[in-house]
Amino acid sequence: MFQSPNPNALTGYAVEVSLGDRWRIYFRLQELMIPCACARDGSLRVEVNHGIAAILVRSTVQQFTAPRQDLVNWLERCWYTECPTASWDS
C-alpha cells in the first residue's frame, strides 16, 4: 500500500471532507490501493491515475458523506436499471 513519507509531497487532488470522515475515507482508499495521504493542513490528497480510481474515490466519499436516504435511493435505482443482455457464448 502507498504511504508517502511526506504527505504534503503527494501530487493529485485534495478531497474536501470533514475531519471526522477523513480518516475513514483514507483507510478505505488504502484498502482499495488508491494512493492517498492526509496532509498536515488537514486535507486528504488522492492520486487518480485512471477512470476506475476516479469512480472508486467518488463512491468511497459518497459512502461516508451522503445522507442515508440518498444512498437508499441510489441503490433502488440500480436494482431497477435494466442492463443490456450480454452474450457469454463467445
C-alpha positions as CSV (number, residue, x, y, z in Angstrom):
1,M,0.0,0.0,0.0
2,F,1.1,3.5,-0.6
3,Q,2.4,5.6,2.2
4,S,4.2,8.8,1.4
5,P,6.8,9.7,3.9
6,N,5.9,13.3,3.3
7,P,2.1,13.6,2.7
8,N,2.4,17.2,1.6
9,A,4.6,16.0,-1.4
10,L,1.8,13.8,-2.8
11,T,0.6,15.2,-6.1
12,G,-3.0,14.7,-7.0
13,Y,-6.3,16.1,-5.8
14,A,-7.4,17.5,-2.5
15,V,-10.6,15.9,-1.4
16,E,-12.8,18.1,0.7
17,V,-14.3,16.1,3.5
18,S,-14.9,16.7,7.2
19,L,-12.1,15.8,9.6
20,G,-14.3,13.1,11.1
21,D,-14.8,11.4,7.8
22,R,-11.3,12.0,6.5
23,W,-9.6,9.1,8.3
24,R,-12.3,6.6,7.5
25,I,-12.1,7.6,3.8
26,Y,-8.3,7.5,3.9
27,F,-8.3,3.9,5.3
28,R,-10.9,2.7,2.8
29,L,-8.9,4.2,-0.1
30,Q,-5.8,2.4,1.3
31,E,-7.7,-0.9,1.2
32,L,-8.6,-0.2,-2.4
33,M,-4.9,0.5,-3.1
34,I,-5.5,4.1,-4.2
35,P,-2.5,6.3,-3.3
36,C,-3.6,8.9,-0.7
37,A,-2.2,10.8,2.2
38,C,-3.5,13.0,5.0
39,A,-1.6,16.3,4.9
40,R,-0.6,18.4,7.9
41,D,-3.0,21.1,6.8
42,G,-5.9,18.7,7.3
43,S,-6.6,17.9,3.6
44,L,-6.9,14.4,2.1
45,R,-4.7,14.2,-1.0
46,V,-5.6,11.5,-3.6
47,E,-3.8,10.3,-6.7
48,V,-6.2,9.5,-9.5
49,N,-4.4,7.9,-12.4
50,H,-7.2,6.2,-14.3
51,G,-11.0,6.2,-14.6
52,I,-11.6,3.3,-12.2
53,A,-9.7,5.1,-9.5
54,A,-11.9,8.2,-10.0
55,I,-15.0,6.1,-9.7
56,L,-13.7,4.4,-6.6
57,V,-12.8,7.7,-4.9
58,R,-16.2,9.2,-5.7
59,S,-18.0,6.1,-4.5
60,T,-16.0,6.0,-1.2
61,V,-16.5,9.6,-0.5
62,Q,-20.2,9.3,-1.2
63,Q,-20.5,6.2,1.0
64,F,-19.2,8.2,4.0
65,T,-20.8,11.6,3.4
66,A,-24.1,11.1,1.6
67,P,-27.3,11.1,3.7
68,R,-28.6,7.5,4.2
69,Q,-31.8,8.2,2.1
70,D,-29.7,9.3,-0.9
71,L,-27.8,6.0,-0.7
72,V,-31.0,4.0,-0.4
73,N,-32.5,5.9,-3.5
74,W,-29.3,5.2,-5.5
75,L,-29.3,1.5,-4.6
76,E,-33.0,1.2,-5.6
77,R,-32.3,2.9,-8.9
78,C,-29.5,0.4,-9.5
79,W,-31.8,-2.6,-8.8
80,Y,-34.4,-1.3,-11.4
81,T,-31.9,-0.4,-14.1
82,E,-32.0,-2.8,-17.0
83,C,-28.7,-4.0,-18.3
84,P,-28.3,-5.0,-21.9
85,T,-28.1,-8.7,-22.3
86,A,-24.5,-9.9,-22.6
87,S,-23.6,-12.8,-24.7
88,W,-21.5,-15.2,-22.7
89,D,-21.3,-17.8,-25.5
90,S,-18.3,-16.2,-27.2
